Amino acid sequence: MDHIVFLDRASLVAELRRPDCLHHWTDWPETAAEQTAERLAQATIAVTNKVKITREVLVQTPKLKMVAVAATGVDNVDLAACRERGVAVCNIRGYAEHTVPEHVFMLLLALRRNLIAYRDNVQRGEWAQSNQFCLFAHDIRDLHSSTLGIVGHGSIGSGIEGLARAFGMHVLLAEHKDAHSRRPGYTAFDDVLRRADAITLHTPLIDETKNLIGPREFGLMKRNAVLINTARGGLVDETALIEALRTGRIAGAGFDVLSAEPPTTDHPLLKLNLPNFLLTPHVAWSSREAMQRLADQLIENIEAFVSGAPRNLVG
């Protein structure tokens, strides 16, 4: 009998059916780092959304056979240690192909049309004091005919491309940074930074992508460009982002992720009270429809592994 332990069940608001196999299931709403090994002591299958499965945890959990990640990103799992110990790691794929692109375009439209700045003008009574029927306080830029650079072209990037083309945008797909060759249909990374009116990030957080966007990259971007990040906070040098926004190096940014989550109350981006910076609390993935697709696929991954035909293997 498999012993399945979901370490952070509260992170998933969805109906979760039980796998069609002989098993014992344990739910924990959340799990602190120091509790992980103890809670997995008898587990054969660990389910985690964001709780870290480290080498130290794996050493203390000899019965573990599978880590079922309730997300697409697996930067919370030590993949090398899992390989060494013969522990399979499976992730979720394709579930967010609608919800994340919609969130990206919510941020993008709000920034390009200066939604927050205009809301603030209205709340301060400036429209009521205007001498004409409208208030021209900030630039409004159309998405139509503008250029969107997409960094990462998996299911989410593809969904964003479809929405962008429906808005009449030109789309540039960014080649890997520092790539020695360019795939058909892709544009050199630096050229995307130089040409795009908006850039949206959709890559995993690995050693090669940490601080993918930093001072050098902000220096290449147009001054009227906006940056969207709904992937992982570590993709962007946050100190450089603050500097770019405060100095007008770029026109705006919309983020759904930070380098530390949850952030401490003194995190500098929480204090960045600018109308051209939008921050949401890592919810781009979490429409009810998307979370249910994730939950269904999570159980399918576990059933496939138990049946001897694992799928969505990572690493």
Secondary structure as UniProt FT lines:
FT   STRAND          2..6
FT   TURN            7..8
FT   HELIX           9..11
FT   STRAND          23..27
FT   HELIX           33..35
FT   HELIX           36..39
FT   TURN            40..42
FT   STRAND          45..48
FT   HELIX           55..59
FT   TURN            62..63
FT   STRAND          66..69
FT   TURN            75..76
FT   HELIX           79..85
FT   STRAND          88..90
FT   TURN            95..98
FT   HELIX           99..112
FT   TURN            113..114
FT   HELIX           115..123
FT   TURN            124..129
FT   TURN            144..145
FT   STRAND          147..151
FT   HELIX           155..166
FT   TURN            167..168
FT   STRAND          170..174
FT   TURN            177..178
FT   TURN            184..185
FT   STRAND          186..187
FT   HELIX           189..195
FT   STRAND          198..201
FT   TURN            207..211
FT   HELIX           215..220
FT   TURN            223..224
FT   STRAND          226..229
FT   HELIX           233..235
FT   HELIX           238..246
FT   TURN            247..248
FT   STRAND          252..255
FT   TURN            265..266
FT   TURN            268..271
FT   TURN            275..276
FT   STRAND          277..279
FT   TURN            284..285
FT   HELIX           288..306
FT   TURN            307..308
//
